[in-house]
Amino acid sequence: MENLEHIPVSLDLGKIKRRLHMERTGDLSQLQTLVEAAQPLIAARAVYKVCYIEEKLEDAILIDGIRLKSRVLRKNLEDVERVFPYVITIGNKLEEKARSYNDLLKQYYLDTIGNIALVTARGFLEDRLRSRYALAGMSSMSPGSLKDWPIEDQRLMFSILGDVEASIGVRLNQSLLMIPGKSLSGIYFPTEIPFYTCQLCPRERCPSRKASYDATLAREYGILE
Ligand code: SF4
């Protein structure tokens, strides 16, 4: 297992304003104060592992002797031999700070800032993997993001990686949610054509959608009758 400590995350006020739809309105000085307070509370760390696929089954793959069952993951790895399971976090200090406020708007701003910081940190991990392993394109999938790959496989992902809690302080609670909450897990894999789980997810009005839903693609992946 490889550890990445001190992942640089520099909060971009302009980006945060856009995400909060505050380009023209809203209390910008309050937001700026919150961004300044948030910056030192972000401690981004990650673990990842280089794994070789041992076996490809009809609707599952085997890595490190562990079976991950997902028709979509299996199809995405048709021509892939090497994958990179990971967990990344920005720690719990920002969440603690948000909880210390009674003001729901401030809590919401800090939550959004945390999400942006986490995705920025994951971008650093992605760039690191791309340069270190000479990969052109990469995509990622996470257990629980589609019905096809249930959240229960979080446990398996963590066991593939080893002692994630000792390494970067992330654990799973009884509902299989990661603690600290501002953490992400998944498997990176090389791709020529970018894949987004959102392409197969019909959820309407999702603020985090990265690609349009594609029913034809969902049918090709065998998850839509
Ligand atoms: S549309 Fe939203 S819920 Fe669905 S996979 Fe994308 S980000 Fe997740």
Residues whose N, C-alpha, C, O or C-beta is under 5 A from the ligand:
A	BS01	SF4	S145 T197 C198 C201 R203 C206 S208 R209 K210
